[in-house]
Amino acid sequence: MKRWLAAMMALVLVLMLLPVSSMAAQYATVKGGWLRLRSAPSFDAQTLASYYTGTVVEVLGTSGVWYKVRLSDGNTGYMHGDYLTAGANPPSTAVGNATVISHNGYGVRLRQGPGTNYRVIRKFPVGTPATILESGNYWCKISIGGYTGYMMSQFLSVNGNSGSTGSVTYVGDATIWSGNGYGVRLRTGPGKEYSKIGVYSVGTQVKIITKGPVWDYIQVGSRRGYMMNEFLIYNNQYNVNGVTINNLSPVVGNVLAVQSVTPSTATVTYEWLVKPKDGTESVKGTTAAYLVTDADVGSTIRLKVTGAGSYQGTAYSASTAAVVKTGTVDGLELNTTTPYVGDVLRPKLTPSAATVTYVWSVGGVQRSNESTYTVTVADVGKTITLRVDGKYPFSGTKNVTTSAVQNITAPAITTETLAKGSYQTAYSVQLGATGGSTMTWSIVSGSLPAGLSLSQGGVISGTPTESGTKTFTVQVSNEKGKASKEMTLTVDPAKVNLPDINGVKAPVKGETAVTAITANDQYTGTVTWSPALVDGKFDAGIVYTAAISLTAKPNYTFTGLTASFFKVDGSANTSCTVGSDGSTATVTAAFPATAAATAVKLDKPTITGIAKTDSGWVISWNAVTNAKGYMFRNSTASEWQSCEGTSYLFAAEPESGTYQVYAVGDGVSYESSDPADYVYKAPVPVVQLTAPANVTVKLLDGKWVITWDEVPNAIGYQFRQTNGTGIWWDCTTNSYAFENAPKDGDTYEVVAIGDGIAYTNSDAATCTYTAEPPATDPDTTPDSGDPSTPSDPTDPTDPTDPTEPTDPTEPTDPTIPT
């Protein structure tokens, strides 16, 4: 006490002897660790508070090596000058919005002052909004939840930025789940060794930012981190559906490698499947590349990829040709054999995987052994020859020689006329020009027929969607100039290719005659009958002829059709005459006489079925009294087949469809019957469905469900509890929701249901539910850290808080100068 009084007296004496300099609006920053604020300029003076490195103080004056300062919390006192850096900017007093954040997901303390030695007012959870009243490097004065105090700046995200930068693209959504129903950890990195950000309950919705084979980078609310994807159910499935490899003609020594996977973002596992000529396919490699060895000679190879992590599905590449010990260089081409100065000559080898050496010669003099050759001015007037020699495991030699090299000149278009095109027929023509170098083509006036376009390389291509003639001007340019030419391109109409005239059939006494055909995409038509009809109906015992006037629709023509091209149902004699411009045609169809007035209509045959006999596939029907024969056809066919007996032998196994048969009358006493229809469904090989995989019982969105993988071609599923009532329940989807929570040891069966025609039911897939042991109290037993059994982490006992550093040791007070 005496020492303290003595210090106070000394202070009064110093203040009387040393006037305080005016330093209003001057600021300094604490350095060297924590620094005490003292009641007087002495190491013996009382400590009022301690402040962290980086704290900005307002300097009110000096007293020797001591500074009189004022803090943002209103405290005023003295700090030693060795631990202050003068010239700081004042603390920002700009008001702004912020959000509480933390790296481990724990709440953050609000304190009465800017230091951990101040009393805690309250702890606020992550995500709580706050208003910044005064900001600093290490502490901010804020208003939050009706309280005003100080919080460390590192735990405040200004304007809701949450530490992120830029926009984020999400690749999908998912739902958190776990087999034991416990929450799952979100971590700061893709591994168990990384610290926990938080623990999230089953059913929480998340957004996927980046997908990985084991860990996904996700966003939960405003927080982002890593979570094991085995605890995520993806709302949108990511299926692997394609893969290609670099070489389908392998030779011993080649390295086969994956060329592409669809989708390109998929994570997959690899299996190289090798199949000997007379053997069984087996896995010989599990990496992205495979070295072809002597053991593979005669075998075919393909790559199987299977989705990993969040990706599902399996895809296979095409199988290679049989592996050979050595190969031969079979072909050599160049990208151009009329080179100009500046062109880069590139070879094309057959097979493309051949290994060779290159020898480029110009005018008989060897110039290069590179895989490409750039034509120079010195090469003008000379021919260029490329020789390739096979390198092991390839053998053989191939040569190709160009014409004499030309120098670049202003272009001139050499194409005089363009070949005609046809409506709806693919078209491709390369325009020609001299001049060399890179030449660029364009259309400067007019237009091409619809459906065609001109590439910069001078290729007119596409499929015309209109007929007619178009005139346009093309232009070609290179570094020396440009040239243009007017050109004409004609697209001919497409030739009519529908021979069956629908809507017209053989006249039947008493029926009304049709006056128009059934129109199609290519032509329409009207029908005129002779002899003339009475009341528009056919009479008995008359031979009728139909004159069918056809008109082509736009983009079609009858030009080029033969006289016997068109067919009319029931006509014994049909002929066609085409108009001069091809837009019209007249079809004459003669029919047998209609039945006599007293004729009796025959009964329809009864088709007994289609069956396979020793002679082949046969359709049979019963005999019809007074029929002189029968006509048979597939209802989708245009022509009837004449049959003397009561059966028809197919040339091949019949397809599913409707087949027709009618009894033929004599046209005098008996009129032909109506067609009898028979619907046939071809037998389909029966395949048993695969049993459902990954049958799992889990708690999802607060409900206990059993789920399983979908089975291709299944029309549904059946589920039952085998240790319960044993009743099968129908399921339209690949899940079933329990009414009550499952018990330890409950067993279940799931069956995929086939359509009973092409697919039969699968075998039963089984599952036994094992209940998780009760969770231990997280406040007494810390979590094991194993994400396969996630549980709530232990919050450290106060006052140690991982969101704030503990109070470090204050720097040793410097020795008082003598």
Secondary structure, 3 states (H helix, E strand, C coil): CHHHHHHHHHHHHHHHHCCCCCCCCEEEEECCCCEEEECCCCCCCCEEEEECCCCEEEEEEEECCEEEEECCCCCEEEEEHHHEEECCCCCECCCEEEEECCCCCCCEEEECCCCCCCCEEEEECCCCEEEEEEECCCEEEEEECCEEEEEEHHHEEECCCCCCCCCCCCCEEEEECCCCCCCEEEECCCCCCCCEEEEECCCCEEEEEECCCCEEEEEECCEEEEEEHHHEEECCCEECCEEEECCCCCECCCEEEEEEEECCCCCEEEEEEEECCCCCCEEEECCCEEECCHHHCCCEEEEEEEECCCEECEEECCCCCCCECCEECCEEEECCCCCECCCEECEEEECCCCCEEEEEEECCEEEECCCCEECCHHHECCCEEEEEEECCCEECEEEEECCCEECCCCCEECCCCCCCEECCCCEEEECCEECCCCCEEEEEEECCCCCEEECCCCEEEECCCCCEEEEEEEEEEECCEEEEEEEEEEEECEECCCCEECCCCCCCCCCECCCECCCCCCEEEEEEEECCCECCECCCCCCCEEEEEEEECCCEECCCCCCCCCEECCCCEEEEEECCCCCEEEEEEECCCCCCCCCEECCCCCEEEEEECCCCEEEEECCCCCCCEEEEEECCCCCCEEECCCEEECCCCCCCEEEEEEEECCCCCEECCCCEEEEECCCCCCEECCCCCCCEEEEECCEEEEECCCCCCCCEEEEEECCCCCCCEEECCCEEECCCCCCCCCEEEEEEECCCCCEECCCCEEEECCCCCCCCCCCCCCCCCCCCCCCCCCCCCCCCCCCCCCCCCCCCCCCCCC
